[in-house]
Amino acid sequence: MGATRTPRGKWIEEGLRALAAGGPEAVRIEVLAQALGVSKGGFYGYFRNRDALLTEMLDTWEYEVAERVIEQVESGGGDARARLERLFAIVAAATDGPVRGTTADLAIREWARRDAAVAERLRRVDNRRMDYLRSLFSSFCPDEDEVEARCLIAVSVRIGNHLHASDNGKRSRAEVMALIRQRLLE
């Protein structure tokens, strides 16, 4: 019997972990192979080179944080408020994952500051997120300006919450986040 091959998705996840830990320069085939406990030869069964892995990492991230999340939200049905609640729950639960986690999102944002192609991909993902939020908020909020403000607040809280180090007064961060979600749904 032949040796079990490390799945393609594991290489991508490990690449995203390396990206989050040290930027695109940290995504090295040998280092990923060591982290996975395999030889680097298995890498070439899936990817032509490092650039191909970087592209697939971005493809996976884009699909998972935009289209897959939207598919999950929509599959549960319900009105716009119910879908927003589900969206907020899905996003909140994905804080530490290698693909949907905040660290991957922040690492890609940092990478986009130095790479125009990554910046364009990030812009596409952020626009998709904003368009989806607009579709939900506009179903119960008739004021276009209010819809735009709610969308920007929701996205900004998702990204900025992990960069903000202050205390939250008498409330925990989780309590404040729950208040924000509640107010966005009013």
Secondary structure, 3 states (H helix, E strand, C coil): CCCCCCCHHHHHHHHHHHHHHHCHHHCCHHHHHHHHCCCHHHHHHCCCCHHHHHHHHHHHHHHHHHHHHHHHHHHCCCCHHHHHHHHHHHHHHCCCCCCCCHHHHHHHHHHHCCCHHHHHHHHHHHHHHHHHHHHHHCCCCCCHHHHHHHHHHHHHHHHHCCCCCCCCCCCCHHHHHHHHHHHHCC
